Structures are given as structure tokens and as C-alpha cells.
Amino acid sequence: MNTSIKPAGNKLDRRSFLKVSMLASGALMIGVGSYGTLLAGEAGQETWIPNLYVRIDPDGKVTIISKNPEGGQGVKTAFPMVVAECLEVDWKDVRVEQAALAVDDRYGRQALGGSRGTPDGWNDLRIAGTAAKDLLVAAAANEWTVPASECYAESGAVVHKPSGKSKPYASLLKTAATLPAPDVSKLRLKSRPEEFKLLGTFVRGVDNQKILTGKPLFGSDIRLDGMLYAMYQKSPVFGGKARSANLEHILTLPGVTHAFIVAGTGEYNGLQPGVAVVGTGFWEVNNAREQLEVDWETTHADSTASFDAQAAKLAGEMGEVLRHDGDIDAAFKTAAKVVEASYYYPFVAHANMEPMNCTAQLHESGKLELWAPTQNGKAAREKISANMGIPESRIHIHQVRMGTAFGRRSRTDFASEAAWIAREIGGKPVQLVWAREEDMRHDFYRPAGWHHFKAGLDDDGKMIAFDHHFITMGKNGKTISGASLSPKHYPAGLMPNFRFRWSIIECNVPTGPWRDPGHSAYCFAYQGFFDEVAIAAGRDPLEFRLDLLSKSYGKPPLDLVRSSNTLKLAAEKAGWGRDLGPNRGLGLAFHFSHRGYAAHVAQVVAEGASIKVEKVFSVLDVGPILNLSGAKHQVEGCVIDALSTTQLEVTFEDGATRQGNFQNYRLLKLDRAPDVKCHFIQSENPPTGLGEPPFPPVGPAIANAIFAATGTRIRELPFRRSGITI
């Protein structure tokens, strides 16, 4: 029996359908869907298009179909943990299956990004697990002819409290399938950490064993019968087009089957112009790519030197004022002390460990099939459909595990290229793999930025005025991806006199989401300057920040209590204020982004001209932790990634990226990784993701610790601009 209902007065208004199904295999399926997502069904009846599913098989196994792509953020483990928690089953009886990209909206958002996976799935998964549990309890009560209130679920079975009788879930499936789905509004969903048994514990990732033993999981692991390999060469200058190429020579090389110019659309986030080389083996194709001679038509010559010169000129101008609270000029005139400083950070690349890749096959039927390690398969499908004139319903995308992402794989260029090549070669599957140099020189970079700060202090050392001139990157007078900054960002609203203004430099370099877009960069500037102001005021940096967070003028830009609590706990865990001895120092920073609150205290030691980051004490408030293993790994990964990024920069000359591989874009080495001490404030707020919030305050905490240890104030990234190496 299949039943779906619309709950009355349900506050969980985004998720309002349950569906119960008995499959031919004898499995019980529970679905959760979005209100209003209806189609005409058999005999004109409305049938619900389900979102996330729970399946219980006759052998007692529980399966959750994970809708979102997995890129190391741990959603493929955390999602089934939520279901298992609410369903009251043992973790050993849970398994997970990766969903393909739906041809419609049955799954809702199927994407990785913005630390949204956990918030998006939290209600769906709890509803599905709790509803399945309640149905099974009701089924057992019916079979025993007892009130359901006398029964409870535990370890995959229903127990009758008065008699002690129990029934395993597997024996109740047929009866449960005949019952009406529970009213969502009446479900009691677990939400507080003290209610959890499985959630908040340490659970290894469901793919860990396969990763450790080298089993095929990733996009570049795909192998299909008769598969060819492809590489795609684009203009060194962004937006350039190929006039001609030595294709006749390329086609004579061993293993090469196809070589052709692609006109492309001229859109960075799509099918860029280039030259495709296809063959029977990767190394043969790579050898041919290296022998390509292309006459490129280019249209611009952006350079780092030009950006720097424009920024220096704009620094002396007013810029556009986006927010002005109080009387900033009068406040500076009466201030007991005025502090000024300028901060800079460069462009940086994603440098994913697995370069961009995608496997595609255009079948004789006209169906286009892709195996894509993408963060946003829906966007890729839409772009491919527009480029090639294939209806989206004819494009099937398998969501393959990604070898890191950080925003880069949210773009559609690599999938668009693979799809186009598949059409050109006709019928055979083809795997496109970018060379490392192509990957680094055609990234969507985190943009550079210049921050000019001015703060006014009163006689008590309290910040009463703050002026911020932000020089950023844009196109046609508007900021480009990753280059914007909200006028509401703190310290706006935390003092009576505040002004935020910006100036925009025209930029032809492609930019895009880069792990905690924007925040991962400008937090370095804010938190470094806060340290400077605190020291100029003769105040402890911790006490200064807590005072700043103690009062707001109007609506605060962040939760002041949660921010303060992360700072206090981080300071407590680090032993803030203790004497570390010579050449050592502690530094701290905090931030709020993607609904998460983070604070770090870094401990460093100066080793001559080099700095060793010994420890980082990290405190996060992101609501209840779902998987302690995944949570710790996300924080540790953010700390190491952020420390590595303090040493990196991408520069441009004549419109092209100068860096092309790890010999001139040197990531952090293992022996320089710090000991990370993770702590979580298990609040009752809804959970958020952890892939981004820990990142922003890491760099400034380390920079502030370096000042404490050496007296060197770092106002520019990478650190080596200040003579500091890690």
C-alpha cells in the first residue's frame, strides 16, 4: 500500500511528504519529498516524486541513497548516520548508495558547496528515519494487539515494554507497508546532542577502506570497454581562440585517433575554445599534446604588475561608499589614537590533487552519458544541453567521487569539453583528463584584494570608529566571483561610527568559488588589523575582541554570544597568556561564515628565518556534530590547507598564468603540518557544514602568533613577502 499525506501545521514546511512502498524484493521503502512536487500519475491521480529514500530489506539491512556528490566532506557517511540514529538501528546494518543526478527535481539540490549538505539534508533524513521507526513500532503494536505507546524501537527491533517481547524490523515490513504514513507534523525528531546514541561518535568514512586499498572510486578511475583518452589544450591567455594548429602532424603520432579545433562559446564557465587530441592511451595523447603548435588569437594582457599599479593609484581615492554609520570624520578628529594599516593577499589556485576529468559517451540512441566528478551536475547538464542542443532529459550524469573540490568542480568547463569531444568522435566512450599545467593555468582563482584600514580609539582603548577602503577585482564595474564583500560584515554594527567603501579593478582573469569564498581571504586582513589595534591600545588581543563582541549598534552582523564563546574556549584550551619562552608566541583569530563560528589559537616557534607552527587549538560551534571522525578531519584539513595557502600565490604576465605545477606552486610538506587540537561546542542550533567555516581564521591566527614570537607584523600574503617561511 502506498500512502502520501500533506501534514497540517507542520513547521518543517520545506519537507512535507512521506511515502511508504513495498518493493518486489520485499523491501520497505520510505521516501521524503518537497511539498508541492507533484506529477499526474495513473488514472489521473497525483503521485509524489520522492526526495531522499530509506530502504529496509528483508535481511534487516538499511540503505540510504546519498543524493549529494562526495568530495571528501564526509556527507556519504554523515547522511546515513542521521537515518540510523533516528531509525534506531545498529551502524553495522547500514549501507549507503550514491545517487546519480536525477533527471528532475526529485532529490532537490544535488550539489556540493557552501557547506550546505548537512543543513539541506538534516530535516529530510530525520523525517525519513523517524517515520520508518514509527511505522515499524505501529506494525509491531498491531501484530501484538497492544497500544503503540507501550512499544519502543532499539537496535533494529521493536520491544513491548510490559511483556519484554521483541520483533526484528525484518519481520514487520509487510505489515508496516499497509499502514498510513505518519503525520510529519507529529513526528518527534531528535535534535539535541544528549538524545543521540550514534551521532557525535567517531565513525570511519564508508569509502575509507576502498580509498586505502586503491579501489576505483574517483573520476579518473573510470574504465569502460573501448574507451579512448583525450586531452584539451586551451590558449595560455584566458579567452584566446585557436586560429590554426599542426593537426596533420599530430594525427601521424602513435596512438592518436582524432585531433581537432573546437571553436567553443568564449564563456569561461562552459565550452572554452581549444584543441582536442584523442587516442588509445593517456601517455600517447599527452605526448601528442606536448607537440601541439597552435596559433592563438588573444584579446587582453592582464598582469600582476598592472593590478598592483592600479591598486596603488586607487588607494589614494575615496572609492564608492557602500555604508556609512554615524559621523566617521568627527570621530577620528576626537579620537585619542588613530591606527592605520594596509593588507594584501594574492590570487591563489585550487590545485586539486585529482586534475579535472570527465568520461563521456554519446550512444547511438542519442543519450549522452557522463561519469563526472562534479560538485554541480545540474549546472553541468544545463550547460551541455545549451551547447549541444541535447535535451536535458537525454543527459545522464553519474556522480563520481571527487579527488578534492573546494569550489573548482562547481564549474562546468571540464564536463562541457568531455561531452563535446564524445560527440565529435562518435559512439565510443572517451575520458578527458587535464594535464596538471592545464589544470593550474585554467583555474577559477580566488581573487586578490587590498584592504586599507583606519581605526579610532577612545581614552579607554575602545574602538569607536572604523574606516575600510577595499580594493577588489571586477568586470564592467561589478565585482567578479569571490571578490565581493558585504557592507554588513563585522565590525559593521559593532561600533557607532563605521564606513565601508570600495574600488574595483577591471579583470579578465577567471575567478570562482574557492573554499569559503571571500571569507578565506579577507579574514586574514580583518583579524590581523584587530591585533594591531589591540596592541596599539595597550590591550590584550583576546580581551579586545571580546569587548568588540560585547555590544552592537542595531542588528549585530553575527551572533555575539556564539562568537565570544568560541574565542573563550579556544583561549582556555591553548592556555592563553602563558609564557612560552623565547622565540615562541601565541596568536588568535575568530570568524563567522556559512552559519558556523570558528576560533583558533596558533602556537609557533621561530627557527631562524623559518617558522614552525607547532599547534593549533581549534574551537567550532556548528550545532550538533554528526560524525566526530568527519568533523575532526574537516577541521584538521582546513588548518593544514589554510597554513599551506599562506605560502602560495598565482601571478600573471601578458594575460597568462605564470605558475604551472608544484615546482613553482609549493604546497605544504607533511613534516611542517601542525598538531591540531579540535574542540566542538555541541549547541542545540541546527547543524551546519564543516568544510569551510574553520578555514578563514587559521592564517591570521598564525600571522598574529608570528608577531608575538618575532615582532614581525605580516600584512601581506604569502608570508615570504615579509621574510617569513613555514
C-alpha positions in Angstrom: 0.0 0.0 0.0 1.4 3.4 -1.0 0.4 6.4 1.0 1.3 10.1 0.9 0.0 12.9 3.0 0.2 16.6 3.5 0.7 17.4 7.2 -1.2 20.3 8.7 0.5 23.0 10.6 4.0 21.5 10.0 6.8 23.9 10.7 9.1 21.8 8.5 7.4 23.3 5.5 10.2 22.6 3.1 9.7 18.8 3.5 6.1 17.7 3.8 5.6 14.3 2.1 6.2 10.8 3.2 5.7 7.7 1.0 5.7 4.1 2.1 6.3 1.4 -0.6 6.7 -2.3 -0.6 9.2 -3.3 -3.4 9.0 -6.6 -5.3 12.0 -7.7 -3.4 10.0 -7.5 -0.2 11.9 -4.4 1.0 10.2 -1.5 2.7 10.9 1.9 1.2 10.4 5.3 3.0 10.6 8.5 0.9 10.7 12.1 1.9 9.9 14.9 -0.6 9.1 18.6 -1.1 5.7 20.0 -0.6 4.1 20.7 -4.0 6.4 18.5 -6.0 3.6 16.5 -7.8 3.0 14.9 -11.1 -0.1 13.4 -12.7 0.0 9.6 -12.0 -2.0 6.6 -13.1 -5.7 7.2 -13.6 -5.2 10.9 -13.1 -4.1 10.5 -9.5 -1.4 12.7 -8.1 1.8 10.8 -7.3 4.6 12.1 -5.2 8.2 12.4 -6.6 10.4 11.3 -3.7 13.5 13.1 -2.4 15.7 11.0 -0.1 14.9 7.4 0.5 15.3 4.9 3.3 15.1 1.2 2.3 14.8 -1.7 4.7 15.4 -5.1 3.2 14.1 -8.4 4.4 17.6 -9.3 5.7 17.4 -6.3 8.1 19.9 -4.2 6.2 19.1 -0.4 5.9 20.1 1.5 2.8 20.2 5.3 2.4 20.6 6.7 -1.1 23.0 9.7 -0.7 21.8 12.4 -3.1 24.8 14.7 -2.8 28.2 14.2 -4.5 31.1 13.2 -2.3 34.3 15.2 -2.4 35.9 14.4 0.9 33.5 16.4 3.0 32.0 13.2 4.5 28.4 13.6 3.6 28.3 10.0 2.3 28.9 8.8 5.9 27.1 11.5 7.9 23.8 11.2 6.0 23.2 7.5 6.7 24.3 8.1 10.3 21.4 10.5 10.8 19.0 7.9 9.4 20.5 5.2 11.6 20.2 7.4 14.6 16.5 8.1 14.1 15.6 4.7 12.9 17.3 3.1 15.9 19.4 0.6 14.0 23.0 -0.6 14.5 25.5 1.1 12.3 26.8 -2.2 11.1 23.4 -2.8 9.5 23.5 0.4 7.4 24.9 0.8 3.9 24.9 3.7 1.5 24.4 4.0 -2.2 25.4 7.0 -4.3 22.6 8.5 -6.3 23.0 9.5 -9.9 21.9 13.0 -10.9 18.1 12.9 -11.1 16.5 13.9 -14.4 14.1 16.0 -12.5 13.9 17.7 -9.1 13.0 14.6 -7.0 16.2 15.0 -4.9 16.1 18.8 -4.6 19.6 20.3 -4.5 22.2 17.7 -5.6 25.4 19.7 -5.2 28.4 20.2 -3.1 29.2 23.7 -1.9 28.5 26.4 0.6 28.7 23.9 3.5 25.1 23.3 2.7 25.0 19.5 2.5 24.2 18.9 6.2 21.8 21.7 6.6 19.9 20.7 3.5 19.7 17.1 4.5 19.1 17.4 8.2 15.3 17.5 8.2 14.8 15.1 5.3 16.9 12.4 6.9 15.5 12.7 10.4 12.0 12.6 9.0 12.7 9.5 6.9 14.4 7.7 9.7 11.9 8.6 12.4 8.9 7.9 10.2 10.2 4.4 9.3 10.8 3.7 13.0 7.3 4.9 14.0 5.8 2.8 11.2 7.6 -0.3 12.4 6.6 0.3 16.0 3.0 0.7 14.9 3.3 -2.5 12.9 4.5 -4.5 15.9 1.8 -3.0 18.0 -0.8 -4.1 15.5 0.6 -7.6 15.4 0.6 -7.9 19.2 -2.7 -6.0 19.5 -1.2 -3.6 22.0 -1.1 0.2 22.2 1.9 1.6 20.2 2.7 3.7 23.3 3.7 0.5 25.1 6.4 -0.2 22.4 9.8 1.2 21.6 12.5 0.7 19.0 16.0 -0.4 19.8 18.9 -1.9 17.7 16.7 -2.8 14.7 13.9 -4.3 16.7 10.6 -3.3 18.3 10.2 -4.1 22.0 7.0 -4.4 24.0 7.8 -2.9 27.4 5.3 -4.7 29.6 6.0 -8.2 28.3 9.5 -7.8 27.1 8.6 -9.4 23.7 10.5 -8.2 20.6 10.3 -8.4 16.9 13.2 -7.6 14.4 12.4 -5.0 11.8 12.7 -7.5 9.0 9.7 -9.4 10.3 7.5 -6.3 10.3 8.0 -5.0 6.8 4.8 -6.4 5.2 2.6 -5.1 8.0 4.3 -1.7 8.0 3.8 -1.3 4.3 0.0 -1.5 4.8 -0.1 1.3 7.4 -0.7 5.0 6.6 2.4 7.2 6.6 2.8 9.1 9.9 1.9 12.8 10.0 5.2 14.7 9.6 4.0 17.4 12.0 3.6 14.8 14.8 7.0 13.2 14.4 9.3 13.7 17.3 12.6 14.4 15.7 15.9 14.1 17.6 17.7 17.4 17.7 19.7 17.7 20.9 23.1 16.1 21.4 22.0 14.4 24.7 19.4 12.4 22.7 22.0 10.9 20.3 23.5 7.5 20.5 25.3 7.2 17.2 25.5 10.9 16.1 28.5 12.6 17.6 30.6 9.4 17.8 33.7 8.6 15.8 32.7 6.6 12.6 35.1 5.9 9.8 34.1 7.0 6.3 32.2 4.4 4.3 34.7 4.7 1.5 37.8 4.7 3.6 38.8 1.0 3.0 38.4 1.4 -0.7 40.5 4.5 -0.8 43.3 3.0 1.3 43.4 -0.1 -0.8 43.3 1.7 -4.1 39.9 0.5 -5.3 38.4 2.5 -8.2 36.2 5.3 -6.8 37.2 8.6 -8.5 36.5 10.1 -11.9 39.9 9.2 -13.2 39.4 5.6 -12.2 36.6 5.1 -14.7 37.3 2.3 -17.2 34.9 1.4 -20.0 35.1 -1.1 -22.8 36.7 0.5 -25.9 37.4 3.8 -24.0 39.6 6.4 -25.6 41.5 9.1 -23.8 41.5 12.9 -24.5 43.3 16.0 -23.6 42.3 19.6 -24.3 44.7 22.4 -24.9 43.4 26.0 -24.4 45.0 29.3 -25.0 47.6 30.4 -22.4 45.8 33.7 -22.4 42.3 33.5 -21.0 39.7 33.7 -23.6 42.0 33.1 -26.5 40.9 31.2 -29.7 42.8 28.8 -31.9 43.3 30.2 -35.5 45.2 27.1 -36.6 47.2 24.1 -35.3 49.6 21.4 -36.6 46.8 18.8 -36.7 48.2 16.9 -39.6 51.4 16.2 -37.7 49.5 15.3 -34.5 47.4 12.7 -36.4 50.6 10.9 -37.5 51.7 10.3 -33.9 51.4 6.8 -32.3 48.1 6.1 -30.7 46.4 9.3 -31.9 42.9 8.8 -33.4 41.5 12.3 -33.5 42.7 15.9 -33.4 40.5 18.9 -34.0 39.9 22.5 -33.1 36.9 23.5 -31.0 35.5 26.9 -31.6 33.8 27.0 -28.2 31.5 29.6 -26.9 34.0 32.0 -25.4 32.5 31.5 -21.9 34.9 30.7 -19.2 32.4 28.6 -17.3 31.5 26.4 -20.3 33.0 25.2 -23.5 36.1 27.3 -23.9 37.8 27.4 -27.3 40.7 24.9 -27.7 42.3 22.0 -29.4 41.3 18.4 -28.6 43.6 15.4 -29.0 42.1 11.9 -28.7 43.9 8.5 -28.7 44.1 4.9 -27.4 46.2 5.7 -24.3 46.8 8.6 -21.9 50.6 8.8 -22.4 50.3 8.7 -26.2 47.8 11.5 -26.1 49.9 13.5 -23.6 52.9 13.1 -25.9 50.9 14.4 -28.8 49.6 17.4 -26.7 53.1 18.4 -25.9 53.9 18.6 -29.6 50.9 20.8 -30.4 51.8 24.1 -32.2 48.8 26.4 -32.1 48.4 30.0 -33.4 46.3 31.7 -30.7 44.2 34.8 -31.1 44.2 36.7 -27.8 42.3 39.8 -26.6 43.9 41.0 -23.4 47.2 41.1 -21.5 46.3 41.3 -17.8 49.3 41.2 -15.4 50.0 41.2 -11.7 52.2 44.3 -12.2 49.3 46.2 -13.8 46.9 45.1 -11.0 49.4 46.3 -8.4 49.9 49.7 -10.1 46.1 50.2 -10.4 45.6 49.3 -6.7 48.3 51.8 -5.6 46.6 54.6 -7.6 43.1 53.7 -6.3 44.4 53.7 -2.7 44.5 57.4 -2.8 41.0 57.8 -3.9 37.7 57.8 -2.0 36.1 54.9 -3.9 32.4 54.1 -3.7 30.9 54.4 -0.2 28.6 51.5 0.4 27.9 52.1 4.1 28.3 55.0 6.5 27.2 54.9 10.1 27.5 57.8 12.5 30.0 60.6 11.8 33.2 59.0 10.9 35.2 62.2 10.3 34.2 63.8 13.6 35.0 60.5 15.4 38.6 60.5 14.0 39.1 64.1 14.9 38.3 63.5 18.6 39.9 60.0 18.8 42.6 59.6 21.4 44.6 57.4 19.0 44.3 56.6 15.3 45.7 53.3 13.8 46.2 52.8 10.1 47.4 49.7 8.1 47.1 48.1 4.7 46.8 44.4 4.0 47.1 42.4 0.8 46.5 38.8 -0.5 47.2 37.5 -4.0 45.3 35.2 -6.4 45.6 31.6 -5.5 44.7 28.3 -7.3 42.7 25.4 -6.2 45.4 22.8 -7.0 43.1 19.9 -6.6 45.1 16.6 -6.2 43.0 15.0 -8.9 43.1 17.2 -12.0 39.9 18.0 -13.8 38.5 15.0 -15.7 35.3 13.6 -17.1 34.3 10.5 -19.0 31.5 10.8 -21.6 29.8 8.6 -24.2 27.2 9.6 -26.8 25.1 6.5 -27.5 23.5 5.7 -30.9 20.2 6.3 -29.3 21.1 10.0 -28.7 21.5 9.5 -25.0 24.6 11.3 -23.6 26.1 9.6 -20.5 28.8 11.2 -18.3 30.8 10.0 -15.3 31.6 13.3 -13.8 33.4 14.2 -10.6 31.4 17.4 -10.3 30.1 19.5 -7.5 27.1 20.6 -9.5 25.9 18.1 -12.0 22.7 20.0 -12.7 24.6 23.1 -13.8 26.8 20.9 -16.0 23.8 19.2 -17.6 22.2 22.6 -18.3 25.3 24.0 -19.9 25.9 20.9 -22.0 22.3 20.9 -23.2 22.6 24.5 -24.2 25.9 24.0 -26.0 25.0 20.8 -27.9 21.2 21.0 -28.3 20.6 17.8 -26.5 17.5 17.8 -24.2 18.5 17.6 -20.5 16.3 14.5 -20.2 18.7 12.7 -22.6 21.8 13.6 -20.5 22.6 11.1 -17.7 25.2 12.0 -15.2 26.8 9.6 -12.7 28.1 11.5 -9.7 31.6 10.1 -9.2 33.6 10.7 -6.1 36.0 13.7 -6.4 39.6 13.9 -5.6 39.0 17.2 -3.7 37.0 20.1 -5.0 36.9 23.3 -2.8 34.7 25.0 -5.4 36.7 24.3 -8.5 34.4 21.4 -9.6 31.3 23.6 -9.3 32.3 24.9 -12.7 31.2 23.2 -15.9 34.1 23.6 -18.3 35.7 20.1 -18.0 32.3 18.3 -18.3 31.4 20.5 -21.3 34.7 19.7 -23.0 34.3 15.9 -22.5 30.7 16.0 -23.8 31.7 17.8 -26.9 34.6 15.5 -27.6 32.4 12.5 -27.2 30.1 13.8 -29.9 32.9 14.6 -32.3 34.4 11.1 -32.0 31.1 9.3 -32.3 29.9 6.4 -30.2 32.9 5.4 -28.2 33.4 6.4 -24.5 36.2 8.9 -24.0 37.9 10.1 -20.8 39.1 13.6 -20.7 42.0 14.2 -18.3 43.6 17.6 -17.9 47.4 17.9 -17.6 48.5 19.4 -14.3 49.7 22.5 -16.2 46.3 22.9 -17.9 44.6 22.5 -14.6 46.6 25.2 -12.8 46.7 27.6 -15.7 43.0 27.4 -16.4 41.6 27.5 -12.9 38.9 29.7 -11.4 41.1 31.5 -8.9 40.5 33.2 -5.6 40.9 36.8 -6.5 43.5 39.2 -5.0 42.4 42.1 -2.7 43.8 45.2 -1.0 42.4 46.4 2.4 43.2 49.9 3.8 42.0 50.2 7.4 41.8 53.1 9.8 40.6 52.8 13.4 39.9 55.4 16.0 40.3 54.6 19.8 39.0 56.5 22.8 40.9 57.1 26.0 40.0 53.6 27.3 41.4 51.9 24.2 37.9 51.1 22.8 37.5 51.2 19.1 34.9 53.9 18.3 35.5 54.4 14.6 36.4 52.2 11.7 37.1 53.2 8.0 37.7 50.5 5.4 38.7 51.0 1.8 38.5 47.7 -0.1 40.2 47.5 -3.5 38.9 44.4 -5.3 38.6 42.9 -8.8 35.6 43.2 -11.2 34.3 43.2 -14.7 32.3 46.0 -16.2 32.1 47.8 -12.9 30.8 44.8 -10.9 32.7 42.5 -8.6 33.6 39.1 -10.1 33.1 35.8 -8.3 34.8 35.6 -4.9 35.7 39.3 -4.9 32.7 40.8 -3.2 32.4 41.8 0.5 29.2 42.7 2.3 28.9 46.1 3.9 27.2 44.3 6.8 30.4 42.3 7.6 31.8 42.8 11.0 32.9 45.2 12.5 29.9 46.9 10.9 27.3 47.3 13.6 29.8 46.8 16.4 30.7 50.4 16.8 28.9 53.8 16.4 31.0 55.2 13.6 31.7 53.0 10.6 32.4 53.5 6.9 32.9 50.9 4.1 33.9 51.8 0.6 35.4 50.0 -2.3 37.2 50.5 -5.7 37.1 47.9 -8.5 39.9 46.9 -10.8 38.9 45.5 -14.2 40.0 41.9 -14.5 39.8 39.3 -17.3 41.2 36.5 -15.1 38.6 33.8 -14.4 37.7 33.6 -10.7 35.2 31.5 -8.8 34.3 29.8 -5.5 37.4 28.9 -3.5 37.0 27.2 -0.2 34.9 29.6 1.9 34.7 32.2 -0.9 35.9 35.6 0.1 36.0 34.8 3.8 39.1 32.7 3.3 40.9 35.8 2.2 39.6 38.9 3.9 39.5 37.3 7.4 43.3 37.5 7.2 43.1 41.3 6.8 40.5 41.9 9.4 41.9 39.7 12.2 45.5 40.9 11.6 44.4 44.5 11.9 42.3 43.8 15.0 45.6 42.6 16.6 47.4 45.7 15.6 44.6 47.9 17.1 44.6 45.9 20.3 48.3 46.3 20.8 48.2 50.0 19.9 45.5 50.4 22.5 47.7 48.6 25.1 45.1 45.8 25.4 45.2 42.0 25.3 44.1 40.8 21.9 41.6 38.4 23.4 40.1 40.9 25.8 40.0 43.5 22.9 38.0 41.1 20.7 35.6 40.0 23.5 35.0 43.7 24.2 34.3 44.3 20.5 31.7 41.5 20.6 30.0 42.7 23.7 27.7 45.3 22.2 26.1 46.0 18.9 24.6 49.2 17.3 21.5 47.9 15.6 21.2 44.4 14.4 24.5 42.6 15.0 26.3 41.1 12.0 26.9 37.8 13.7 25.8 36.0 16.9 27.9 37.8 19.5 27.5 35.1 22.2 28.4 32.2 20.0 31.4 34.1 18.6 32.6 35.1 22.1 32.2 31.5 23.4 34.4 30.0 20.6 37.1 32.6 21.4 36.9 31.9 25.2 37.1 28.2 24.8 40.0 28.3 22.3 41.9 30.6 24.6 41.2 28.3 27.5 42.4 25.2 25.7 45.5 26.9 24.5 46.4 28.4 27.9 46.2 31.9 26.5 48.6 34.2 28.3 51.1 31.6 29.4 54.9 32.2 29.0 56.2 30.1 26.1 59.8 31.2 26.4 62.0 32.9 23.8 61.1 32.8 20.1 57.7 31.4 20.7 54.3 33.0 20.5 50.5 32.6 20.6 48.1 34.3 18.2 44.3 34.1 17.9 41.6 34.9 15.4 37.9 34.2 15.0 35.3 34.3 12.2 31.8 33.5 11.2 30.8 32.1 7.8 28.4 29.6 6.3 26.4 29.5 9.6 29.5 28.3 11.5 31.5 30.0 14.3 35.2 29.3 14.5 38.2 30.4 16.6 41.8 29.3 16.5 44.8 29.9 18.7 48.1 29.1 17.0 51.4 28.3 18.7 54.6 28.9 16.8 58.3 28.8 17.3 60.9 30.8 15.3 63.7 28.6 13.8 66.0 31.2 12.4 64.3 32.7 9.3 61.7 29.9 9.3 58.6 29.5 11.4 57.3 26.2 12.7 53.6 26.1 13.6 53.6 23.7 16.5 50.0 23.5 17.5 46.7 25.0 16.6 43.8 24.9 19.1 40.5 25.0 17.2 37.0 25.5 18.6 33.9 25.3 16.4 30.3 26.0 17.1 28.4 24.4 14.1 25.5 22.9 16.0 25.5 19.2 17.0 28.3 17.2 15.5 27.1 14.3 13.3 30.3 12.3 12.8 33.2 13.1 15.1 35.6 11.5 12.8 34.5 13.5 9.8 34.3 16.7 11.8 37.8 16.4 13.1 39.1 15.6 9.7 37.4 18.7 8.2 38.9 21.0 10.8 42.4 19.4 10.5 42.2 19.6 6.8 41.1 23.3 6.9 44.1 24.1 9.2 46.6 22.4 7.0 45.1 23.8 3.8 45.0 27.3 5.2 48.6 27.1 6.5 49.7 25.9 3.1 47.8 28.8 1.4 49.8 31.4 3.4 52.8 30.3 1.3 51.1 30.4 -2.2 50.4 32.9 -4.9 49.4 32.9 -8.6 50.8 35.7 -10.8 50.0 36.8 -14.3 52.0 38.2 -17.2 50.7 39.1 -20.6 47.3 37.6 -19.8 48.7 34.2 -18.8 49.3 32.4 -15.5 53.0 32.0 -14.7 52.7 29.1 -12.3 52.0 25.7 -13.9 52.9 22.9 -11.5 54.1 22.1 -7.9 57.7 23.1 -8.6 56.5 26.8 -8.5 53.3 26.4 -6.5 54.7 24.6 -3.5 52.1 23.1 -1.2 52.9 22.5 2.5 55.0 19.4 3.2 54.0 16.8 5.7 56.7 17.5 8.2 55.5 21.1 8.6 52.0 20.2 9.5 51.0 21.2 13.0 49.3 19.3 15.8 45.7 20.3 15.6 43.6 20.1 18.8 39.9 20.1 17.8 37.1 21.1 20.2 33.4 21.5 19.5 30.7 23.4 21.2 27.7 21.0 21.0 25.0 23.6 20.8 21.3 22.9 20.0 21.4 25.1 16.9 20.7 23.3 13.6 23.9 21.6 12.3 25.9 23.2 9.5 28.7 22.0 7.3 32.3 22.0 8.3 34.1 22.1 5.0 34.6 25.9 5.1 34.0 27.7 8.5 37.3 26.5 10.1 39.4 27.9 7.3 39.4 31.7 7.4 40.8 32.4 10.9 43.7 29.9 10.6 46.0 32.2 8.6 45.6 35.3 10.7 45.9 33.3 14.0 49.3 32.1 12.7 50.3 35.5 11.5 49.4 37.0 14.9 51.4 34.3 16.6 54.4 35.1 14.4 54.2 38.7 15.6 54.2 37.5 19.2 57.2 35.3 18.6 59.3 37.6 16.4 57.9 41.1 16.3 57.3 40.9 12.6 53.9 42.1 11.6 52.6 40.2 8.5 50.3 42.4 6.3 50.8 40.6 3.0 50.4 37.1 1.7 52.3 35.0 1.0 54.3 35.2 4.2 57.6 35.3 2.3 56.9 38.9 1.3 57.6 39.6 5.0 60.7 37.4 5.0 58.9 34.5 6.7 58.9 30.9 5.5 57.0 28.0 7.0 
